[in-house]
Amino acid sequence: MSETITLFRPTGKNELALIEASDFTAFPPRLPEQPIFYPVLNEEYATQIARDWNAKYNADKVGYVTKFAVRKDFLDNYETKIVGGATHEEYWILAEDLEEFNRNIIGKIEVIAEFAG
């Protein structure tokens, strides 16, 4: 069995609908203006984005936190980035690598929290 790393991703309603359409096995392709996919390394950071950004500023006023496992040997090809405080750690996955990223998800993408604005 491959070693995995647990990651989190804050999402809005539209992205979550696309994840659900994949039977909770994949993230949707990025939009042209979104060259990077940003999964984060801790629940606290994902919660902060879902609660304090998605639920307040997205048109649908809702934010979700997803949790999922990715093969470590795939993630070893990427560095993590700190983009604020110490808990603001994320991977920067190029949009063209997202399909391969999805193939390296082990199990289902879980919704672990929901926030309404």
C-alpha positions in Angstrom: 0.0 0.0 0.0 1.3 3.4 -0.9 2.1 6.0 1.7 -0.3 8.9 1.6 -0.5 12.5 2.7 -3.9 13.9 4.0 -4.8 17.2 2.3 -7.7 19.6 2.6 -9.4 21.8 0.1 -11.9 24.6 0.8 -14.5 24.7 -1.9 -17.7 26.6 -2.9 -21.0 25.1 -4.0 -20.2 24.9 -7.7 -16.9 23.1 -7.2 -18.4 20.7 -4.7 -21.2 19.8 -7.3 -18.4 18.9 -9.8 -16.6 16.8 -7.2 -19.9 15.0 -6.4 -20.4 14.4 -10.1 -17.1 12.5 -10.1 -18.5 10.3 -7.3 -16.1 12.2 -4.9 -13.0 10.9 -6.7 -11.7 13.9 -8.5 -11.4 17.7 -8.5 -12.7 19.5 -11.6 -10.3 21.0 -14.2 -9.2 24.6 -13.5 -10.7 27.5 -15.3 -8.4 29.4 -17.8 -7.8 32.1 -15.2 -6.8 29.5 -12.6 -3.4 28.2 -13.5 -2.7 26.5 -10.1 -4.7 24.1 -7.9 -4.0 24.8 -4.2 -4.7 21.9 -1.8 -3.7 22.8 1.8 -1.9 20.8 4.4 -4.1 21.4 7.5 -7.8 21.5 8.4 -7.4 24.8 10.2 -6.2 26.7 7.1 -9.0 25.1 4.9 -11.6 26.0 7.5 -10.3 29.6 7.6 -10.7 29.9 3.9 -14.1 28.2 3.7 -15.6 30.1 6.6 -14.0 33.5 6.3 -13.8 33.7 2.5 -16.1 31.3 0.6 -19.1 31.7 3.0 -18.8 35.4 2.9 -17.7 36.4 -0.6 -18.9 33.6 -3.0 -22.2 34.3 -4.7 -23.8 31.3 -3.0 -22.5 32.3 0.5 -21.5 28.8 1.4 -18.1 27.2 2.0 -17.1 23.6 2.4 -13.9 21.8 3.7 -12.9 18.6 1.9 -10.4 16.1 3.1 -8.6 13.5 1.0 -5.5 11.4 0.7 -2.9 11.6 -2.1 0.0 9.3 -2.8 3.1 10.7 -1.2 5.4 9.6 -4.0 3.3 11.9 -6.4 3.4 14.8 -4.0 7.2 14.4 -3.6 7.5 16.1 -7.0 6.1 19.3 -5.5 7.3 21.7 -2.8 4.9 23.1 -0.2 4.6 26.9 0.0 3.9 29.0 3.2 1.6 31.8 2.0 1.0 33.7 5.3 1.2 32.4 8.8 2.8 29.1 9.7 -0.5 27.2 9.3 -0.9 28.6 5.7 0.9 25.7 4.0 -0.2 24.5 0.6 0.9 22.7 -2.5 0.9 24.5 -5.8 -0.2 21.9 -8.5 -0.1 23.2 -12.0 -3.5 23.1 -13.8 -2.0 20.7 -16.4 -1.0 18.3 -13.6 -4.5 18.2 -12.0 -5.6 15.1 -13.9 -2.5 13.2 -12.7 -3.1 14.6 -9.2 -6.7 13.2 -9.3 -5.3 9.7 -10.4 -3.2 9.8 -7.2 -6.1 10.4 -4.8 -6.6 7.3 -2.7 -10.2 6.7 -1.6 -13.0 9.3 -1.7 -12.9 13.1 -1.2 -14.9 13.7 2.0 -16.8 16.8 3.0 -15.9 17.4 6.6 -17.4 20.9 7.3 -19.9 23.4 5.9 -20.2 27.1 6.6 -23.0 29.4 5.6 -22.5 33.2 5.3 
